[in-house]
Amino acid sequence: MKTFFVQIKCDLGKAYEVASELADAEIASEIYSTAGQYDLLAKFYVDDDEDIGHFVNQRVQIIPGIKDTFTMVTFRAF
């Protein structure tokens, strides 16, 4: 399994709706609200043979209310 995080910038006033849509889609293992440049931080797992870029484009960025994303690929957990 590959682990990665996506920071999500939402349209104004849409952070709770986006978080709810992510939760309902059951694609993120954890979703946090954050302060600063981005509104949400979501943790994802995909199979080793799945492409992270395609996953983000086809499963995350299609959610209404998402304005921008920043994906962080992880290499090792300590």
Number of C-alpha atoms within 10 A of each C-alpha: 10 16 18 16 18 21 21 26 22 21 14 10 9 16 20 14 15 22 24 13 16 19 15 10 12 10 17 19 12 13 18 11 14 14 8 7 9 18 21 21 21 21 17 19 15 15 10 10 8 12 11 19 10 10 14 16 12 11 13 21 15 10 16 13 20 20 14 13 18 13 16 12 13 10 8 7 5 2
